[in-house]
Amino acid sequence: MINILKKVLIPLSTTSVLFISSAVLADEEVSVNKLNTNASGFESSEYCKDGQSLIDLKTVAKNISGYCNLIDKTDRWAIVRLAGEASISGSGYGCEIKLIDSRNLGHGLCGVPKQQKKVEGETCPSKMKHVSFEDVSQNLKEVCESLGEWDIVRIGNRGSVTGSGYGCSLKVNDSKNLGHSLCMDE
């Protein structure tokens, strides 16, 4: 069920993001935001307010009609940036999803990601799970910034991600025993 929240202009300290329309989809507040002026149109910070990031294609694919309806609240002819250079269009273009869309787009689909927490040990606490490799790879810059410089932490499917001291690198299968895990609510 989509609960439409409001339309509002949100001022930020150094840039401003026009908050066009928002909804709660998959227990996450999501908004269609207008691109900041003088931006290339590929980074979360160019569309999303602090604490938000561009929604990934995997999340959108689980509820295309819900996200398309949200876009239609802005403009049924809008084409909206997703994470990783993907896009989704409004119903005027048939809610089409493109895996790679190199055009500069005027809007981005932003949301507040589930809280991630670095915890001690190889396993996550009760009611939490490892952050997936896909989620980390699509938000590597933000994840890396949240880690300590020399951290190496466990992520889903025995993968790992490192802090900036090790180059913010990802491993699909890391056989080392690690002292920390990156977890999120289930």
Secondary structure, 3 states (H helix, E strand, C coil): CCEECCCEEEECCCCEEEEEEEEEECCEEEEEEECCCCCCCCCHHHCCCCCCEECCHHHHHCCHHHHHHHHHHHCCCCEEECHHHCEEECHHHCCCEECCCCCCCCEEEEECCCCEEEEECCCCCCCEEECCHHHHHHCHHHHHHHCCCCCEEEEHHHEEEECHHHCCCEECCCCCCCCEEEEEEC
